[in-house]
C-alpha cells in the first residue's frame, strides 16, 4: 500500500476504527479488507484509511467508499472481502450492506432498520 503516490487510486475506503466498530470486529474487518486488496493486486486502485468514530455507532462496522460517497453498515469480514472484489473487478458498490449513497448531488438513504423499526 503506497501512500506516497496515490496516482491510479480509484477508490478510497475509510474503515471506522471507533469504539463500537472495534467491539464489533473492526480490526478483523480492516485486516480482511487490506489482505483482499493485496490478494487481488489492487494496491494501486484501492487505498484504505483507518478512521476514528464516524458517528454511526448503531451501524457498526462502518466502511465509507469515496469518491462514490457510499456508506456501508454492519460490515463483516466476508462482506469486506466482497466489497474489495467488487471494487477491483467491476467498480460497482456492494448493495447488501449499503446504507447511504451519494447520487444526483445528494446523499440518499437506503431503507434500513434500527431497533426493529424501518427508517
C-alpha positions, 0 to 999 in steps of 0.5 A: 500500500503506497501512500506516497503516490496515490496516482491510479487510486480509484477508490478510497475506503475509510474503515471506522476504527471507533469504539463500537466498530472495534467491539464489533470486529473492526480490526478483523474487518480492516485486516480482511479488507487490506489482505483482499486488496493485496490478494487481488493486486489492487494496491494501486486502485484501492487505498484504505484509511483507518478512521476514528468514530464516524458517528454511526455507532448503531451501524457498526462496522462502518466502511465509507467508499469515496469518491462514490460517497457510499456508506456501508453498515454492519460490515463483516469480514466476508462482506469486506472481502466482497466489497474489495472484489467488487471494487477491483473487478467491476467498480460497482458498490456492494448493495447488501450492506449499503446504507447511504449513497451519494447520487444526483448531488445528494446523499440518499438513504437506503431503507434500513432498520434500527431497533426493529423499526424501518427508517 
